[in-house]
Amino acid sequence: MNITVYCGASQGFNEIYRKKAVELGQWIVKRNYNLIYGGGKVGLMGAISDTIISNGGQVIGIIPKFLEDREIAHAGISELISVDNMSERKYRMIELGDVFIALPGGPGTLEEITEVISWARIGQNNSPCILYNINGYFDNLRAMYDSMVSEGFLTQDDREKILFSIDILEIENFISNYKAPEVRKY
């Protein structure tokens, strides 16, 4: 199974972010899953990819040419796919992924996980979408999705297809029992 992980090219200010990225990487290797990610060697991208590499796992990175130097493309991964732009990177990461997990990151990370969540609602992504809520990082986003339900812009059923969790066992169960949302009819 390919786990697409969206995360920052920074580590953040709190060491817990790197620590939990390492734990997620260890879980991926333990389950014999493969990592699909942005291809960088720095920040949380570097932490999770280095963990998987050092434990004998498979890592596929997808990086736009203009970011190869800036995000320091990881030369030690199983495969580095160089693409022309961010849209192509996102498309390839979605195309290769079976599960989508967001670690803390910046606007790009938020955009990427939001896109796959949105695509699930319109029948273009049948895979689980998970926000690894380290240190409550995604609490405000969770509240926003709950507000979408209470204001009538998202169904409760669709909201339940988005997991916010820090618990690996809960994440495993969510993946194992996941059923894609029904395509909305107008």
Buried (B, 14 or more C-beta within 10 A) or exposed (E): EBBBBBBBBBBBEEEBBBEBBBBBBBBBBEEEBBBBBBBBBBBBBBBBBBBBBEEEBBBBBBBBEEBBEEBBBBEEBBEBBBBEEBEBBBBBBBEBBBBBBBBBBEEBBBEBBBBBBEBBBEEEBEBBBBBBBBEEBBEEBBEEBBEBBEEEEBBEEBBEBBBBBBEBEEBEEBBEEBEEBEEEEE
